């Protein structure tokens, strides 16, 4: 006797195994990958929330803030230099001292 209706292999695991025997192993591989990802993520979060993680965050933030401060001062110095050259009449936008080859 056969089934009255055709079963959808995407929704019915028994039919999927008949159509694609590797599907069970593929599902196990995906589940193992997700479990590994979850444990690694949990370890990374635990590290970030530890005292050492918080201390390294403070160091990274200080480094970033210092770099941004240096960048702003360099930009301000460049703008001041351009303003001085404009006052002296030596600056034309788009002009460079280098010759084009």
N, C-alpha and C positions, 0 to 999 in steps of 0.2 A: 504494500500500500504506500502511496506517495503523499506528500504534504498537499493540502488543499491550496495553500498560498505559498508563493516563493518567499523564502526568508532572505532578509537583507544581510549580507555578510558583515557590513559595517556596524550593524547594530546587534547581531547575533554571534556570540563568540564561537559556538559550536560550528556554525556555518563558515566563519572566518577560518577556523582551523582546517576545515575540509578544503577550502579554496586556497589558503596560504598557510602551510604547516609552520613556516618560520615566524608567523605573527606572534606566537606565544613567547618565543625567545626575544623577538624585537621588543615586545611590551616589557619583558623582564629587564632588558638592557636600558630602556628608557627610564623605568622605575629606579634602577640602580644609579643611573646618572643623576636623577633628581635627588635621590637620597644623599649621594656624595656632595652635590651642590649645596644641599641644605646644611650638612655638617660643616662644610668649609665656610659657608656664610655665617653660621652660628659662631665658629671659632674666630672669624674676622671681627664680628661685632663684639665678642667678648674681649678681644685684644684692644679694640678701640676704646672700650669703656673701662679698661684697667688703668691703674695709675701711670704705668709706663706709656700707654697709648695716649693718655691725656697730656702727659709731659711732652711727648713727641709732637703732638698737635700744637702745643704752645710754641715750640721751637719752629715748626713749619710756618705758623702764623707770623711770628716775629720776622723770619726770613722774608716772607712774602711782603710784609709791610715795609721792610727796609728797601727791598727792590722797587716797590711802587714809589716810595719816597724819592729814591735816587732817580727814577725815571721822570718824575714830575719836576725835580730840580733841573735835570738835563734839558727837558723840554722848555722850561722857563728860561734857561740860559740861552738856548737857541733862539727863542722868540725875542729876547732882549738884544741879541747880536743882530738879528734881522732888522729890528727897529732902529738900532744905531746906524746900520748901513743905509737904511731908508732915509734917515735924517741927513746923512752925509751925501746922499744922492748916488751912492755906489751900488745900490741893489735894484736889479730888474728881475721880476719873477720869471722863472724858467731858465734863466741864464746860468751857466756854469763856467768855471775857469778852465776845465778840461776841454781839449779839442776832440771833436768827433772823428772816429776813424772810419 
